[in-house]
């Protein structure tokens, strides 16, 4: 399983970013996917989940601001992040629920 996250960057509070995560080595369309985030000294936090059928679930801290989606033709899961806050700053990782494999993550920095 290989996961390549991208799309992070430095933005001001209130801005938007879209993260992408390309997966390989799996049958993407049958797998449930998640986005996590981690800040130094803290455990990884589950941000959003999307099932193979397209059902979604979000952490309370991002509900109404973040949207997870997937494109099975591209083996890619996305995280649209709107109205970003400084507390959203973290390294964001995607994960295939079924497998214990992590990609390198993508850094999101939000200035106030």
C-alpha positions as CSV (number, residue, x, y, z in Angstrom):
1,X,0.0,0.0,0.0
2,X,1.3,3.4,-1.0
3,X,-0.3,6.7,-0.1
4,X,0.9,10.1,-1.4
5,X,-0.6,13.1,0.2
6,X,-0.3,16.6,-1.3
7,X,-1.9,20.0,-1.3
8,X,-0.8,21.4,2.0
9,X,0.7,24.9,2.4
10,X,0.8,28.1,4.3
11,X,-2.5,30.1,4.3
12,X,-4.1,32.8,6.3
13,X,-7.0,32.1,8.7
14,X,-10.3,31.9,6.8
15,X,-8.7,30.6,3.6
16,X,-9.3,27.2,1.9
17,X,-7.1,24.3,0.9
18,X,-7.8,21.1,-0.9
19,X,-5.7,18.1,0.1
20,X,-5.3,15.1,-2.2
21,X,-4.1,11.6,-1.4
22,X,-3.3,9.1,-4.2
23,X,-3.4,5.5,-3.3
24,X,-1.8,2.6,-5.0
25,X,-1.4,-1.1,-4.3
26,X,-5.0,-1.6,-3.3
27,X,-8.4,-1.9,-4.9
28,X,-9.3,1.6,-4.1
29,X,-13.0,1.5,-4.8
30,X,-13.8,-1.1,-2.2
31,X,-11.8,0.5,0.6
32,X,-12.9,3.0,3.3
33,X,-10.6,6.0,3.6
34,X,-9.7,8.4,6.4
35,X,-7.9,11.7,6.9
36,X,-6.0,12.2,10.1
37,X,-3.9,15.1,11.4
38,X,-1.1,15.4,13.9
39,X,0.6,18.2,15.7
40,X,3.9,17.9,17.5
41,X,3.6,16.2,20.9
42,X,0.0,15.0,20.2
43,X,-1.5,11.8,19.0
44,X,-3.0,11.6,15.5
45,X,-6.5,12.9,15.4
46,X,-9.2,11.4,13.1
47,X,-10.5,14.2,10.9
48,X,-12.9,12.5,8.4
49,X,-13.9,9.2,7.0
50,X,-15.5,8.2,3.7
51,X,-16.7,4.7,3.1
52,X,-16.5,2.8,-0.2
53,X,-20.2,3.7,-0.7
54,X,-19.6,7.4,-0.2
55,X,-20.9,7.8,3.4
56,X,-19.0,10.4,5.3
57,X,-18.2,11.2,9.0
58,X,-16.4,14.1,10.5
59,X,-14.7,15.2,13.8
60,X,-16.8,17.7,15.6
61,X,-14.0,20.3,15.2
62,X,-14.3,20.3,11.4
63,X,-17.9,19.7,10.8
64,X,-19.4,22.2,8.4
65,X,-16.0,23.4,7.3
66,X,-14.2,20.3,5.8
67,X,-15.5,17.9,3.1
68,X,-14.1,14.5,2.3
69,X,-14.6,13.1,-1.1
70,X,-13.2,10.4,-3.4
71,X,-12.6,9.8,-7.1
72,X,-12.4,6.0,-7.6
73,X,-11.3,6.5,-11.2
74,X,-8.2,8.3,-10.0
75,X,-7.7,6.2,-6.8
76,X,-7.7,9.5,-4.9
77,X,-9.3,10.8,-1.8
78,X,-9.7,14.6,-1.1
79,X,-10.1,16.8,1.8
80,X,-11.6,20.2,1.1
81,X,-10.9,22.5,4.0
82,X,-12.7,25.8,4.2
83,X,-12.6,28.6,6.8
84,X,-9.3,27.4,8.1
85,X,-8.4,28.2,11.7
86,X,-4.9,28.3,13.3
87,X,-5.9,25.3,15.3
88,X,-6.2,23.3,12.0
89,X,-2.5,23.6,11.5
90,X,-1.0,20.1,11.4
91,X,0.5,17.4,9.3
92,X,-2.4,15.7,7.5
93,X,-2.3,12.0,6.6
94,X,-4.6,9.8,4.7
95,X,-5.1,6.2,5.5
96,X,-6.8,3.1,4.2
97,X,-8.8,1.8,7.2
98,X,-8.1,-1.8,6.3
99,X,-4.3,-1.5,6.3
100,X,-1.8,-0.2,8.9
101,X,0.1,1.9,6.4
102,X,0.7,5.6,6.5
103,X,2.0,8.0,3.8
104,X,4.4,10.9,4.5
105,X,1.7,13.4,5.1
106,X,1.3,17.0,4.0
107,X,1.9,20.1,6.2
108,X,-0.9,22.6,6.7
109,X,0.1,25.9,8.3
110,X,-2.5,28.5,9.2
111,X,-1.5,32.0,10.2
112,X,-3.8,34.2,12.3
